[in-house]
Amino acid sequence: MIPTRCSATKRVPLPPAVIVCLAACSEGPRPGEVLDGAGLAGRDAGSFPHATEDCFHVIDSCLEF
């Protein structure tokens, strides 16, 4: 038996499916292309001074190593 036509109630809503497919296939930023605040300011890791004080002393004092 060959169906002649689909009724309107059995059709899949095509526009939402097309929108979802297009959104999933669109190209976004690639890894390594998105800059954080330091990158936008033109700073790299070498331009930040290292911490000299023990910042985590309070946290580490509760643990026994």
C-alpha positions, 0 to 999 in steps of 0.5 A, spaced: 500 500 500 502 506 497 500 512 501 498 518 497 499 524 502 500 525 509 495 529 513 497 535 517 496 532 524 502 527 522 507 532 520 513 533 524 514 540 525 519 542 520 521 549 522 523 548 529 527 542 527 531 546 522 532 551 527 535 546 532 540 543 526 542 550 524 544 552 531 548 545 532 552 546 526 554 553 526 561 555 527 563 558 534 569 560 537 574 554 537 578 552 543 584 557 544 581 563 540 577 566 546 581 571 550 580 572 558 581 579 561 588 578 561 588 576 554 584 582 552 589 587 556 595 584 552 598 580 558 601 573 559 602 569 564 609 572 565 607 579 567 603 576 573 608 576 579 608 570 583 605 570 590 610 570 596 605 569 602 601 562 604 594 564 601 592 557 603 594 557 610 587 557 613 585 552 609 591 547 609 591 548 617 585 543 618 588 538 614 593 533 616 598 531 611 
